[in-house]
Amino acid sequence: MTKIRQGFTLISRRLKSREEVKTILQAKNVALSFGRLHALIDVDVELKELEILAIIGPNGAGKKCLLNCIKGFYRQQKGEITY
């Protein structure tokens, strides 16, 4: 599955498809801004067991901001992250 959003691309590949796998990380409607600069606008990410997820994109697309929100280094202004 490939989702293009926010200037970066999420590419995921499921390693097994026969069994039902549970979600281990989910981010819904995540938004982050620094003053007037909007780093993330309504970003959705879902990572399931046995899945590989890559976040690719150009410089300044918000990849590191998304990872920092997931790690808890930044606190998103909108949305929720569960794991």
C-alpha positions, 0 to 999 in steps of 0.5 A: 500500500502506498499513501501520498500525503503531506509531501511524503510517501508512506510505503508498507509491505505486509510480510504475512497475509493469511492471518489477521494481524493487529495494529501496533501503532496508529496515528490519526489526524496528527497536526504539528506547527511551529508558529505559522509553519505547518509541519504536519497537517492531518497525517494518518499512519497505521502500522500492523504486526509483520509489516514494514513501513517506510516514510520517504520524501524530500527535505522539509516534508515533515518526516522527522517531525512525524517520527518525533511526534511518535517518539514523544519528543514533540507533542502534536497539537491535534490528533492522537497517537496510540501504540 
